[in-house]
Amino acid sequence: MRFRFCGDLDCPDWVLAEISTLAKISSVKLKLICAQVLRDLLGEPIEYDKILKLTSDAKLESGDVKATIAVLGFILSSAAKHNVDSESLSSELQQLGLPKEHASGLCRSYEEKQSPLQDRLRACSLRLSQLGSVGWRVDYTLSSSELQEVNEPVVHLTFNVRDRECEKMTAVPVTLSANKFWVLLAELKQAQALMNTLL
C-alpha cells in the first residue's frame, strides 16, 4: 500500500514495526513526546529527561525510546516534506494500526507546527554547510632563486564555512594558478546561472 506521508511509496518496515511501540504509550503522553520531537526538528534542544519520564510507565527500554523518537521524527518530517494535511496523515497512521486517539493527538501537534517545520526543512535541505564569507589575495612573484621563470600570479582564496550542525566557522584555504582560477570562476558562474533558472 502506498502512503502520501512516505512520498506515495510503501511505508518502511521499521516504521511499521514501531507503530506498536507508539500504541503502548498513552495518547496524551504521545502528544507531549511529539512536541519534544518537533522542537528537535525545528532546531531547538530536545529534552530527553522529559521523554524518559513520559515513557517510564509504558516500561520501554532505552532502545524503544530511541526508536520512538526516530519514528516520530520520520513521520513528522516526511509528512511536512510531502505537504500532507493533518487529516490525511491521521487516516494513514490509523491504516498502519495506530489507535485513533493517538493519531489525532499526533496530528494536532503536527498541524500546529506544519508551516514552521516546512520552512525549517526547506532552509536545511541539501545543505551540510553554509558559506560565511570569502577572502582573497593575489601574489605575483617577480623573481625567485628556486625558479628560472616565474611571471605568473597565484590566487589565494579563503572560504569561511559555517558547519550547520555545530554552527562553527572553519577557514578553508585554497591556492590556485591564474588559469585554474579562471576555470573555477567560469564554472561557478555557470552553476549560478543554472540555479537562477530553477528559482
Disulfide bonds with the S-S distance in Angstrom:
none
